[in-house]
Amino acid sequence: MISFYWIAYGIDLIIGDPYWFPHPIRAIGKLISFMENIIRKITSSPLGLKTGGVILTFTTVLITYFTTYFILAFVKDIHINLFYLINIVLLWTTIATKCLKEESSKVYNALKNKDILLGRKLLSYIVGRDTTHLNSSQITKAVIETIAENTSDGVVAPIFYMFIGGAPLALAYKAINTLDSMVGYKNEKYLYLGYASAKLDDIANFIPARITGIMLVIAAVILRLNMDQSLKILIRDRKNHSSPNCAYPEAAVAGALGVQLGGSHYYFGKLVHKPTIGDASREVEIENIIDTIKLMYVTSMLALLLFTFIHWFIY
């Protein structure tokens, strides 16, 4: 089974997430939207929405897990090679290394060509904050933060869960992650409905985020970035975020690059105050986006090697 994980990882590095492919996350997203509409038709009270949010969260995760499980069990009875193929394809869809690289590179290229309007537009596709009035430096920081956070959420965590429970658990994790990205906001609309999704996402990412932080420090050594500062900022600023997990990878990256991330931003028209992460040892540069992409790639490989070693040691 370990070979499946390596093959899936390799396919992601080469192909990424082509737009034409019927990605399972789209189906999960449609399920979430469908259930949200039903819940809102039934209730609008805080207690009702909070209860509905619990139902939404666990129903989505369980449907995703058992659908994946029974699909694999079904195709295994048909032919073992078909089982291998479907398993690898499902595992591949849970990893987002190349997708993160491509989407962030689009913003990088826009900034490189001094097209600030295009940079803002492209950034709005990958972050939740208001990008309307961001300057080049702010856009760059936002991209770095997104890559850092998703190095955990979109790369290390799915690999972590596939080693524990194969494709069913990896896709169940992606369902949790999708729930958080769709309804896990602390704004007026989702404060109650998204409460359970946000909490479950915090729990699911607790261990992967900390592993990612450590792997990023090691990656900084390999890439000849500032390992000492990466470790220092990781330890010092690991709690400088409203999320119990996001600051770990962001702090490690901020230290490795010698820049300051975080700070207050507008989300859905509301100013959200956030502490800063890292020291402003130097001004952020657009080339730091490329540095962060490299950190993500090296970290993903380190995580895969680590989990493979642990699996072999245990089994």
N, C-alpha and C positions, 0 to 999 in steps of 0.2 A: 504493500500500500504506500510506503514511503516514496517509491518511484513515481506514483501518481502525483504526489504533491510537487515534486521537482519538475515533472513534465508540465503540469498546470502552470507552475510559476514561469517556466520557460516560454510557454505559449503566450502568457500575458506580456512578457517582455518583448516578444516579437509582434504580436497582433494587437494587444491591448483590448479595448472595448469597441469594436466596429459598430457604427450606427445602425447598420442593416441587421445585426444579429438580434434575435428575440431574447433580450436579456431578462433573466428571472426577476431582477429588481423592478422592472417595469410592471410586471404582474403583481408583485408585492405592493407597489405604490398604488395600483388600481384597487387592490383589495382594501388598503388603508383608507383611501378616499371614499370607497363605497360604504364601508362600515362607519366612517365619520359622519357621512350624510344621514345614515339611519339613526345614529345616536342623537344627532342634533334635532331630528324630527320628533324624537321621543321625549327629550328633556332639554331644558336650558338652565336648570338650577345648578349652582356650584357642586352640590353633593351628587346630583344626577350625572353631571359631566365627569366628575372625578371617578364615579363608579363605572360609567361608560368607558372612560379612558383605561381602566384596569381590564375591562372585557376586551376592548380594542387591542391592547398590548399583548395580552396572553393568547388571545385567539389568533392573531396574526402570526405570532412566533410559533405556536403549536401547529397551525396549518402548514406553515412553511417547512417545519422540521419533518412532520409525518408525510407530507406530500413528497418531499425529496426521498425520504426513507422508503416509501412504498414504490415509487418509480424505480429506484435502484433494485429493490427486491423483485419487482416484476420483470425487468429486463434481464436480471441475472438468471431467471428461470427460462428465458427465451434462448439466450446465448451468452456465454461468459465474456466473449470479446466485445459484445454490445454493452455489457455491464461495465467493462473497463473504459470503453469509449465515452459513455454517458457520464460515468463518474469523473473522468478527467475534465470533460466539458463543464460540468457543474462546478467543480473545484476552480477551474479557470475563471469562471464568472464572479468569484468572490474576491479576487485580487485586483487591485486597481493601480498598480505601479506605473504602467505606461500611460494610462488615462490621466493620471495626475501630472505626469511629465508633459504630455501633449497640451493639456488645458492651461497649465501654468506657462508653458513655452509660448503659447499664443499671446498672452499678456506681455511676456518678456519681449517678444518681437515687436509688438505695438509700441512699447516704451522705447525700444531701440530705434524705431523709426520716428520717434517723437510725436506719435499719434495718441495724445492723451485721451481724446474722446473715445477712440476705439479701445484703449486700455481700460477705461472705466467700464465700458459696455461688456467687454470680455470678462473682467473681474466680477461683474454682477452675476455671472453665470455660476460662479464657484464659491461665492461668499454670501452671507445673509445680511451684511451691513449695507448701508446706503453708500453708493460709490459716486454719486452725482458730482460732488465737489472735491473729490480727492485729488491731490497733486501726485506727481511721479513718485516721490518718496513714500507717500502714504499707500499708494497702490502697490509698490514694491514690498513694503512691510506686510500688507494684507496677503499677498501671494506667498511670502515666506511663512507666515503664520499658518496659512491653509495647507501648504505642503507639509510643514512640521506636524500639525495636528493629524492630518490624514496619513502620514507615515505610520502612525499608530492605528487609526480607525480603518484605513483603507488597505493596509498592507500587512503589518505585523499581527494585528488582532485576528484577521481571517485565517492567516497561516497558523497562528496559535490554536485556534479552535478546530481547524481541520485535523491537526495532529491529535487532538483529544477525541474528537467524535466524527471525523470524516466530513463528507459533503453535507449531510443533514445538519450537523451542528454549525458548520461554517456558514451555511445559508440561513440558519436560524439567527446567527449573530448578525448577518447582513440585514435581516428583517428588523432586528432591534435597532440597528444603526439607521435604517430607513425611517422607522417610526420616529426616532429622535429628530431626524432632519426635516420631517414633515409636520410633526405635531408637538415636538418637545421644546417649544418656546415658552418663555416666561412673560409673554405679552397678554393683553386682555383676552384675545381670542382663544389662546391655548393654555392659559394658566392652569385650568382645572382638567381639561380633556387630555392635555399632554403631560400631566404630572407623572403618571405611572411610566410612560415611555421614557421620559428623561431620567427617572431614577433607575430604571432597569439598564439603560445605556451606561449610566455611571458605574453600576455594578459590573456589567460585562466588560468594560474597558479598564477596570481598576488594575488588574495585573498586566495586561498588554501595554498600557501607557507607561508603566514603570520599567518594563523590559525595554521598551522603545527608547526611553530616556537614556538608559545605560548603553544600549547598542549605538545610539547617536554619538555618545562620548567616544566610544571605541572607533566609530567611523571617522570621527574628527582626527584621530591619530593616523589612520590609514591615509586620509586625504591631506595630511599635513596642515590641518587647521589648528585652532587654539584649543587643544585638549584640556589644559589646566583650567582655562576659563569656562569651558563647556561643563566640566564637572562642578566647578565652583558655583556657577549660576544655576545649574540643575538643583544642587542642594539648597542654595539660598532662596531661589524664586519658585520652587516647585509648587507652592501653594498660592501664587499670585494670579489666581483666576477663579471665576465663579464656579467653574467646573472643577471637580476634585482630580481630574485627569489631564486636561489640556495643557496645563503649564509644564508638565514634565518634558514632553518633546519640544515645546516651544522654548523652554529655558535652555535645554541642551543645545539647540540650534543657535539661539541668541548668543550664548557664550562662545560657541565655536566660530561664529562670524564676527564677534566683537561689536554687535549692534544692540539697540534697544527695541523691543517689540511691545505689543500690548497698548495700553492707554485707552481712553474713552472714544467711543464711536457711536454713530447713529444706526439704530436698527428699527425698521418700520416706522421711521419718523420720530423715534424717541431716543434721546441721548442716554447711553448706557455707560456708566463710569466703571472703568477697569484699572487695576494697578498696572504699572509697567513691568516688563520682564527683561532682565539684562541691563548692561551698562552701555551708555552711548559713547563707547571708546572711539568710534568713528562714525561718520555719516553712512547711512545705508546706501548701497549702490545697486543698480539693476542687475549687475553681474552676480550679486548675492543670490538671486533667484536660481542661477545655474549651479552655484555652490550648494544650495539647499536641495536641488534635484539630485546632485551627486551624493549628498548625505543620505537621501532617501534610498537610492539604489544600493549603496553599500550596506546600509542598515537592514534592508530587506534580505540581502544575502547572508548577513551575519545571523539574523533571526532564523532563517531557514536552516543554516548550519547548526545553530544552537539547539533548535527543536529536534533536528535529526539525531544529534548526538545524545540528547536526553532520551529520546525514544529507543535508540539502540541500547543505551545503558539500562533502561528499565525492563525492556523486553528481550 
